[in-house]
Amino acid sequence: MTNESLLIIDDEASIRSSLRGILEDEGYRVRTVATGEDGLAELRKGNYGLVVLDIWLPAMGGLEVLAEIQRLDDRPAVVVISGHGTVEAAVRATKLGAFDFLEKPLTLDKVVITVKNALRQRRLEEENVLLRERFQARYQLVGRSPALQRLRAEIRKVAPTNGRILITGENGTGKELLARLIHQQSRRQGKRFVEINCAAIPDDLIESELFGLLQPPGPAAARDKKGKLLLADGGTLFLDEIGEMSLKTQAKLVRAIIAQRFEPLGGAEPVAFDARIIAASSRDLKDLIHRGKFKEDLFFKLNVIPLKIPPLRERTEDIPLLIAYFLRTYAAEYGKRPKTMHKDALKAFMNYAWPGNVSELMNVIERFVIMVEEEEIGPGHLALLVETREAEGIPADRPLSESVGRFERKIIRSALVRTDWDLDRAAGALGLTVEALRDKVEAYGITFMD
């Protein structure tokens, strides 16, 4: 049996009744409407895998309805129905995006086969999208450190459940990757993984992005927007940087989680949804709660299963494995021969604190693969690549304090490069304590990527 939802748009009651009986016997959930306007309203409210659409409809014609369906964010497959003298229009409809057409009088076998084929094609298209998304991930959970092994064990335990998950960790640790891995190992893996970065969307748009927007009807009506909650129906919704979400939207999200339904902006009827929610934050949500910037009830709703990704500096034994993985990955991506790393250059990578975590490491290795011609990356290449900004001269028209600061930064960086980022040796060479050097490195924001 299937749980796919189908929508029938036909002005003839007998056709609607016959199609509904045929398709419900096949295990589909079927909704019927008599007009194109009512059909589009249904599509805006819910998720349908397929629409059976009559070419001739009162008021809004079938081709016009088809054109509106093609503009939807989450387009269903469309099978059109043609009567005598409308086959030409049905052929035109297939050119506009319909999967196929059914000629009247309808036959049981033809209806069932056409609907199954249309849904199969739609699933194949969605699976292709999912496969592309999986291949876009540039690294898996690479490493053998105890911290990473514990995290893998936790993923295996929680992925098959529907429990909401809150992932915490510093910037660049791989929170989105972890969410995708959980989705891929869950029972929802055949459905969509939909993400929304709460930090990248202005406060006045985050609500419509999440819940959707229904525009008022009219000749010049703007396009409706289907929210991410509904797009993720049946799959997984990943809310990245949830701590940046406005309090107003947080309150609405809490109500939606409790009721498993919500009202789109501009809508009066609640819409049901079934999406597993995975949230992530690089900020301390408990601190935000204390400061009145995050709702405590939302925290409890999201934090059913807490997962924390350790920073790279707490699993330095994984750095050589990550380097080898990225060297292979980027060499293949750019069509270059695989490179290796000299032990002295590797020592510098092991000594470095990696404030940007795995994302920073990825960027550095990508630069090496692109810029270094030799097959082995050595300490000399490291010095060349990290000092690109320091080669700039110090302008004479700057205040003395700024010039002194830039010069001091350059001297500190040079010492770090010469000592392979060994803080003890660099501090000794500079006549500083390790603590003082660490403070200056943090204050000047000195990183490999300068």
matplotlib code that plots the C-alpha trace (Angstrom):
import matplotlib.pyplot as plt

x = [0.0, 1.1, 0.5, 0.9, -1.6, -3.3, -5.5, -8.2, -9.4, -12.4, -15.8, -17.7, -18.9, -19.0, -15.4, -14.3, -16.2, -14.9, -11.3, -11.4, -12.8, -10.2, -7.2, -8.3, -8.6, -4.9, -4.1, -3.7, -5.1, -7.3, -8.8, -11.2, -12.2, -14.3, -12.5, -8.9, -9.1, -10.0, -7.3, -4.6, -5.8, -5.5, -1.9, -0.9, -2.1, -0.8, 1.7, 0.5, 2.5, 0.3, -2.5, -5.1, -6.2, -9.0, -8.2, -11.6, -12.6, -15.0, -13.5, -9.8, -8.8, -6.6, -3.6, -3.8, -3.9, -1.0, 1.1, 0.4, 1.3, 4.7, 5.4, 5.1, 8.1, 7.2, 5.7, 3.6, 3.5, 0.5, -1.6, -4.1, -7.5, -8.6, -12.0, -13.0, -11.4, -8.9, -6.1, -4.2, -4.5, -3.4, -0.3, 0.4, 0.0, 2.7, 5.0, 4.3, 5.3, 2.5, 3.8, 1.1, -2.6, -5.6, -8.3, -12.0, -13.6, -11.2, -10.3, -9.2, -5.9, -4.8, -5.5, -3.6, -0.6, -0.3, -0.6, 2.0, 4.4, 4.0, 4.7, 7.7, 9.2, 8.7, 10.4, 13.3, 13.7, 13.7, 16.2, 18.5, 18.3, 19.0, 22.0, 23.4, 23.0, 24.9, 27.8, 28.0, 29.2, 32.9, 33.8, 32.2, 33.0, 36.7, 38.8, 39.4, 39.5, 37.5, 35.3, 34.4, 33.8, 31.4, 29.6, 29.3, 27.8, 25.3, 24.3, 23.6, 21.4, 19.3, 19.1, 16.4, 14.1, 11.9, 13.3, 14.1, 17.8, 19.9, 23.4, 25.9, 29.5, 31.8, 31.7, 33.2, 32.9, 30.4, 26.9, 25.1, 27.1, 26.0, 22.4, 22.6, 24.2, 21.4, 18.9, 20.6, 20.6, 17.0, 13.7, 13.1, 16.1, 14.0, 12.3, 13.7, 16.4, 15.4, 17.7, 17.2, 20.0, 18.4, 21.4, 21.3, 17.6, 16.4, 13.9, 11.1, 11.5, 12.2, 8.6, 7.4, 10.5, 9.6, 5.8, 5.0, 3.0, -0.4, -1.0, -4.5, -6.3, -6.5, -5.5, -2.1, -1.5, 2.1, 3.3, 2.6, 5.5, 5.5, 7.3, 10.2, 8.1, 5.8, 8.5, 10.1, 6.9, 7.8, 11.5, 13.9, 14.0, 17.4, 17.3, 20.9, 21.9, 18.5, 19.8, 19.5, 15.7, 13.5, 11.4, 8.2, 9.1, 10.3, 6.9, 5.1, 7.5, 6.8, 3.1, 3.7, 5.8, 3.2, 0.2, 2.0, 0.2, 0.6, -1.0, 0.9, 1.1, -2.0, -3.8, -6.8, -6.7, -4.1, -1.8, -0.6, 3.0, 5.2, 8.9, 11.6, 13.3, 17.1, 18.4, 21.9, 23.7, 27.2, 26.0, 25.2, 21.4, 21.2, 23.0, 20.6, 17.7, 19.2, 19.5, 15.9, 16.9, 15.8, 12.6, 13.1, 10.1, 11.5, 14.9, 13.2, 11.2, 14.4, 16.8, 15.2, 18.4, 21.5, 24.6, 27.8, 30.6, 34.0, 36.3, 39.3, 41.8, 40.2, 40.8, 44.2, 44.8, 42.2, 44.1, 46.4, 43.4, 41.4, 44.4, 44.8, 41.1, 41.0, 44.1, 42.5, 39.1, 40.4, 43.0, 40.1, 37.9, 40.6, 42.0, 45.4, 47.7, 47.3, 49.7, 51.3, 52.5, 56.0, 56.3, 57.5, 54.5, 52.2, 53.8, 52.7, 49.2, 49.2, 50.5, 47.9, 44.8, 42.4, 39.9, 37.8, 37.9, 37.4, 36.0, 39.3, 41.3, 39.3, 40.0, 43.7, 44.1, 42.1, 44.6, 47.5, 46.1, 45.4, 48.6, 51.4, 52.8, 55.0, 53.6, 54.8, 53.7, 56.6, 57.3, 58.3, 54.9, 53.3, 55.3, 54.5, 50.8, 50.1, 52.0, 50.2, 48.7, 51.9, 53.7, 51.7, 53.6, 52.7, 51.1, 52.8, 49.6, 48.3, 48.4, 51.5, 49.6, 48.0, 51.4, 53.0, 50.2, 50.5, 54.3, 53.9, 51.4, 53.8, 56.7, 54.5, 53.3, 56.8, 57.9, 55.0, 55.8, 59.5, 58.6, 55.9, 53.3, 54.9, 53.8, 56.5, 59.3, 57.8, 57.2, 60.9, 62.1, 59.9, 60.8, 57.2, 55.4, 53.2, 50.1, 51.1, 51.7, 48.4, 46.6, 48.3, 47.5, 43.9, 43.8, 45.3, 43.2, 46.2, 45.2, 46.6, 44.3, 45.8]
y = [0.0, 3.6, 6.7, 9.1, 11.9, 12.7, 15.6, 15.3, 18.5, 17.9, 19.6, 16.4, 14.8, 11.3, 11.5, 12.7, 9.8, 7.2, 8.3, 8.5, 5.0, 3.6, 5.3, 4.7, 1.0, 1.2, 2.6, 6.3, 9.2, 11.1, 14.6, 15.9, 19.5, 20.8, 24.0, 25.0, 27.8, 25.3, 22.9, 25.6, 26.5, 22.8, 22.6, 25.7, 24.0, 20.5, 18.2, 16.2, 13.8, 13.9, 16.0, 14.5, 17.6, 18.0, 20.2, 21.8, 23.5, 26.4, 29.8, 29.0, 26.5, 23.4, 24.8, 27.9, 25.8, 23.7, 26.9, 27.9, 24.4, 24.7, 27.8, 26.1, 25.5, 21.9, 20.8, 17.6, 15.4, 16.2, 13.9, 15.7, 14.3, 15.0, 14.5, 14.3, 17.1, 18.0, 15.6, 18.5, 20.5, 17.5, 17.2, 20.9, 20.3, 17.6, 20.0, 22.5, 20.0, 17.4, 13.8, 12.3, 12.5, 10.2, 10.1, 9.8, 7.4, 6.4, 2.8, 1.3, -0.2, 2.9, 5.2, 3.0, 2.5, 6.2, 7.3, 4.8, 5.7, 9.5, 9.0, 6.7, 9.4, 12.0, 9.8, 9.3, 13.0, 13.6, 10.8, 12.4, 15.6, 13.7, 12.0, 15.3, 16.7, 13.7, 14.0, 17.7, 16.8, 17.2, 15.0, 12.4, 11.9, 11.3, 10.2, 7.6, 9.7, 8.5, 11.6, 10.9, 7.2, 8.2, 10.6, 7.9, 5.5, 8.2, 8.8, 5.0, 5.0, 8.2, 8.3, 5.6, 7.5, 10.5, 12.3, 16.0, 16.7, 19.8, 19.8, 22.2, 23.0, 25.7, 27.3, 25.0, 21.7, 20.2, 20.6, 20.6, 17.5, 15.7, 16.6, 15.2, 12.0, 11.5, 12.1, 9.6, 7.0, 7.6, 6.1, 9.4, 9.1, 8.8, 12.2, 15.7, 17.2, 20.9, 23.4, 27.0, 29.2, 31.4, 33.7, 34.4, 35.5, 38.9, 38.9, 40.2, 37.3, 34.3, 33.7, 33.5, 31.4, 28.8, 28.8, 30.0, 32.9, 32.9, 35.9, 37.5, 36.5, 38.9, 39.5, 40.9, 38.5, 37.8, 34.2, 32.2, 30.8, 27.3, 27.3, 25.1, 23.2, 22.0, 21.4, 19.1, 17.1, 13.5, 14.3, 16.3, 20.1, 21.4, 24.7, 26.0, 28.7, 28.5, 31.0, 33.7, 33.2, 36.0, 35.5, 36.0, 33.2, 31.0, 31.3, 30.3, 27.4, 26.1, 26.1, 24.3, 21.6, 21.0, 20.9, 19.4, 22.0, 25.8, 28.6, 30.1, 33.9, 35.2, 31.9, 31.2, 27.4, 25.3, 23.0, 19.7, 18.6, 15.7, 16.8, 15.7, 18.8, 18.9, 22.3, 23.5, 26.4, 27.6, 29.8, 28.9, 28.7, 28.5, 31.8, 33.3, 32.0, 33.7, 37.0, 36.7, 36.1, 32.5, 30.8, 28.2, 26.1, 26.0, 24.8, 21.9, 21.0, 20.9, 19.4, 16.0, 14.4, 16.7, 16.0, 18.0, 18.0, 18.4, 21.1, 20.0, 21.0, 18.3, 15.5, 16.4, 12.7, 13.1, 15.9, 13.7, 11.6, 14.7, 16.1, 12.9, 12.8, 16.5, 16.1, 13.2, 15.0, 18.3, 16.6, 14.7, 17.8, 19.9, 17.1, 17.1, 14.3, 13.4, 15.3, 14.2, 16.4, 16.5, 15.6, 19.1, 20.7, 18.2, 19.1, 22.7, 21.6, 19.5, 22.5, 25.0, 25.5, 25.6, 28.3, 27.7, 23.9, 21.5, 24.2, 26.2, 23.0, 22.3, 25.8, 25.6, 22.2, 23.5, 26.4, 24.0, 21.7, 24.7, 26.6, 24.1, 22.5, 19.9, 16.6, 17.1, 20.0, 21.1, 23.8, 26.3, 26.1, 26.7, 29.9, 31.1, 30.5, 31.9, 35.1, 36.6, 39.5, 40.1, 40.9, 44.1, 47.2, 49.3, 52.6, 55.8, 57.7, 55.5, 56.3, 55.1, 52.7, 51.0, 50.7, 49.3, 46.8, 45.6, 45.3, 43.3, 41.0, 40.4, 39.6, 37.2, 35.4, 35.1, 33.5, 31.1, 30.0, 29.5, 27.3, 25.3, 26.9, 25.6, 28.1, 27.2, 27.7, 30.8, 32.4, 31.7, 33.3, 36.4, 36.7, 36.2, 33.8, 31.2, 32.8, 36.3, 34.9, 33.1, 36.3, 38.2, 35.6, 35.7, 39.6, 39.9, 37.1, 35.3, 32.2, 30.0, 31.7, 35.2]
z = [0.0, -0.7, 1.4, -1.6, -1.8, -5.1, -6.2, -8.9, -10.6, -12.8, -13.1, -13.8, -10.5, -12.1, -13.3, -9.8, -8.2, -10.6, -10.3, -6.6, -6.3, -8.7, -7.0, -3.4, -4.2, -5.1, -1.7, -2.6, -0.5, -2.8, -2.7, -5.4, -6.4, -9.2, -10.3, -11.1, -8.4, -5.7, -7.0, -6.7, -3.2, -2.2, -3.6, -1.6, 1.6, 1.3, -0.3, -3.3, -5.3, -8.4, -9.9, -12.4, -14.3, -16.7, -19.7, -19.9, -16.7, -16.0, -15.5, -15.1, -17.8, -17.4, -19.3, -17.1, -14.0, -15.3, -15.8, -12.2, -10.9, -12.8, -10.8, -7.4, -5.3, -4.7, -8.1, -8.2, -11.3, -13.5, -15.7, -17.8, -19.0, -22.5, -24.1, -27.8, -29.7, -26.9, -27.7, -29.4, -26.2, -24.1, -26.2, -25.7, -22.0, -22.0, -23.7, -20.9, -18.2, -17.8, -17.5, -19.8, -20.7, -20.4, -23.1, -22.3, -21.8, -19.0, -18.5, -15.2, -16.3, -18.2, -15.2, -12.7, -15.0, -16.0, -12.3, -11.2, -14.0, -13.2, -9.5, -10.3, -12.5, -9.9, -7.3, -9.6, -10.1, -6.4, -5.8, -8.3, -6.3, -3.1, -4.7, -5.9, -2.3, -0.9, -3.3, -2.5, 1.1, 1.0, 3.9, 6.1, 9.7, 9.0, 12.0, 14.6, 17.8, 20.8, 20.6, 17.0, 17.7, 20.4, 18.1, 15.4, 18.0, 19.0, 15.4, 14.9, 18.0, 17.3, 13.5, 13.1, 15.6, 15.0, 18.1, 17.6, 17.8, 18.9, 17.6, 19.3, 18.4, 17.3, 13.9, 11.2, 13.1, 10.7, 12.2, 8.8, 7.8, 11.0, 10.3, 6.8, 8.0, 10.5, 7.8, 5.4, 8.2, 9.2, 7.9, 6.1, 3.9, 0.8, 1.5, 1.4, 3.6, 3.8, 5.5, 6.6, 8.0, 10.6, 10.7, 7.0, 6.7, 8.0, 10.9, 8.7, 6.3, 8.5, 9.4, 5.7, 4.9, 7.6, 7.4, 3.9, 2.5, 0.8, -1.3, -1.6, -4.8, -7.6, -11.2, -10.1, -7.2, -6.4, -6.2, -3.1, -1.2, 0.3, 3.7, 4.5, 7.1, 4.4, 1.9, 4.5, 5.1, 5.5, 5.6, 7.7, 8.4, 9.5, 11.4, 11.4, 13.9, 15.6, 18.2, 15.6, 15.1, 16.3, 19.5, 17.5, 15.1, 18.0, 19.7, 16.5, 16.0, 19.5, 18.8, 15.4, 17.1, 19.8, 17.4, 14.4, 12.3, 11.5, 9.7, 6.7, 6.7, 5.0, 5.6, 7.8, 7.9, 9.7, 7.7, 9.1, 8.6, 9.5, 9.5, 11.8, 13.2, 13.7, 15.0, 15.4, 17.2, 17.6, 20.5, 24.0, 24.0, 27.8, 28.0, 25.4, 27.5, 30.6, 28.6, 27.3, 23.7, 23.4, 24.5, 27.1, 26.0, 22.4, 23.8, 25.7, 22.5, 20.4, 22.9, 23.1, 21.8, 22.4, 20.3, 20.6, 18.0, 19.5, 18.1, 16.0, 18.7, 20.9, 18.4, 16.8, 16.1, 13.3, 11.6, 9.5, 8.3, 7.4, 5.5, 3.5, 2.7, 1.6, -0.5, -2.4, -2.6, -4.0, -6.3, -7.9, -8.1, -9.8, -12.0, -10.3, -9.2, -5.5, -3.1, 0.1, 3.0, 4.4, 8.1, 9.1, 7.4, 9.1, 12.4, 11.9, 11.2, 14.4, 16.5, 15.1, 17.2, 14.2, 15.4, 12.2, 12.8, 9.9, 7.6, 8.0, 7.4, 4.2, 2.9, 3.6, 1.9, -1.1, -1.4, -1.3, -4.0, -6.3, -5.8, -5.1, -8.2, -6.4, -5.3, -1.8, 0.4, 2.6, 5.2, 2.5, 0.9, 4.2, 4.7, 1.2, 1.5, 4.9, 4.5, 1.5, 3.4, 5.4, 2.2, 1.9, 2.9, 5.9, 4.7, 5.9, 6.4, 9.2, 13.0, 14.7, 17.0, 13.9, 12.2, 15.3, 15.6, 12.0, 12.4, 15.6, 14.0, 11.1, 13.5, 15.5, 12.4, 11.1, 14.3, 14.3, 10.7, 11.5, 14.4, 12.7, 14.9, 18.1, 20.7, 23.2, 20.6, 19.1, 22.5, 23.5, 20.2, 20.8, 24.5, 25.6, 27.8, 26.1, 27.7, 26.4, 22.9, 22.9, 23.9, 21.1, 18.5, 19.5, 19.7, 16.2, 14.8, 13.3, 11.4, 8.6, 6.1, 6.4]

ax = plt.figure().add_subplot(projection="3d")
ax.plot(x, y, z, "-o")
ax.set_aspect("equal")
plt.show()
